[in-house]
Amino acid sequence: MTDLSAFPIATRWPASHPDRLQLYSYATPNGVKVSIALEELGLPYEAHAVHIGKDENSTPEFLSLNPNGKIPAMIDPDGPGGRPIGLFESGAILLYLTDKTGRLIPADPARRYETIQWVFFQMASIGPIFGQVGFFHK
Ligand SMILES: N[C@@H](CCC(=O)N[C@@H](CS)C(=O)NCC(=O)O)C(=O)O
C-alpha cells in the first residue's frame, strides 16, 4: 500500500485509497478544471473537499501542500520514478496529468506549445477573475 505519511495534508484529509491520485479541491471554477481533466482521462482518484468558505485552505495541513493556500492541489502516489509527488496550481496539474497519460495535449512540439500558451492565457487572464469566487463564499 502507498505510504502518504510524508504529506501532512493526508492526516487532515485521510486517504481511503492511497494508491489513487489524491485531489484536494472544491466546486469552484479553478477547482473543477482538475476534476474535469481527471474524469476525461479516466484516472482513478480520490476527491477531498477543502471547504474554502471555512478557511480550510489556510490550515497548516493544506499549506504544507500549497503554501499559497489555494485549491486545487493534488498528490500523485505514482509520480515520476514511481515516487509520490505533490503539486499545486491548476495549470501545472493539468500539464502534469496530460504528460502522465500522453492525452489531451498534442505530442507535436509546435502544437504542444500552442496548447500550453492557451493554458497560460487561462491562468493569467481568466482564472484570476473567476478564481475570486472563493472570496464570495465567505
Ligand atoms: N492560480 C490558481 C488559482 C486558484 C484559486 O484561485 N483558487 C480559489 C478557488 S477558485 C481559492 O482557493 N480561493 C480561496 C482563497 O483564496 O482563500 C490555480 O489556477 O490553481
The ligand as a Gaussian input file, in Angstrom:
#p B3LYP/6-31G(d) Opt

LIG

0 1
 N       -3.793000      30.180000      -9.925000
 C       -4.516000      29.274000      -9.069000
 C       -5.775000      29.921000      -8.570000
 C       -6.535000      29.035000      -7.631000
 C       -7.675000      29.779000      -6.963000
 O       -7.859000      30.991000      -7.168000
 N       -8.423000      29.044000      -6.166000
 C       -9.509000      29.661000      -5.426000
 C      -10.828000      28.961000      -5.686000
 S      -11.296000      29.055000      -7.413000
 C       -9.222000      29.559000      -3.939000
 O       -8.581000      28.644000      -3.486000
 N       -9.742000      30.536000      -3.179000
 C       -9.653000      30.503000      -1.738000
 C       -8.935000      31.683000      -1.178000
 O       -8.310000      32.441000      -1.940000
 O       -8.970000      31.838000       0.047000
 C       -4.828000      27.984000      -9.827000
 O       -5.117000      28.087000     -11.016000
 O       -4.774000      26.896000      -9.222000

